[in-house]
Amino acid sequence: VTGEVHHVDCGYHTVGMKAVDAPDISVVKDLP
């Protein structure tokens, strides 16, 4: 799952626990 363009959409699905933390999306891009 690439968190570049759909980092917001996929990010929420990938990191459901962090879905509440919008600014945490940046972490998703850091993940492999």
Contacts in CASP RR format, 6 or more apart in sequence:
PFRMAT RR
TARGET T0000
AUTHOR 0000-0000-0000
METHOD contacts of the structure
MODEL  1
VTGEVHHVDCGYHTVGMKAVDAPDISVVKDLP
1 10 0 8 1.000
1 11 0 8 1.000
1 13 0 8 1.000
1 14 0 8 1.000
2 10 0 8 1.000
3 10 0 8 1.000
3 11 0 8 1.000
3 14 0 8 1.000
3 28 0 8 1.000
3 29 0 8 1.000
4 29 0 8 1.000
7 25 0 8 1.000
7 28 0 8 1.000
7 29 0 8 1.000
8 25 0 8 1.000
10 28 0 8 1.000
11 19 0 8 1.000
11 25 0 8 1.000
11 28 0 8 1.000
12 19 0 8 1.000
12 25 0 8 1.000
14 28 0 8 1.000
14 31 0 8 1.000
15 24 0 8 1.000
15 27 0 8 1.000
15 28 0 8 1.000
18 24 0 8 1.000
18 25 0 8 1.000
18 27 0 8 1.000
18 28 0 8 1.000
END
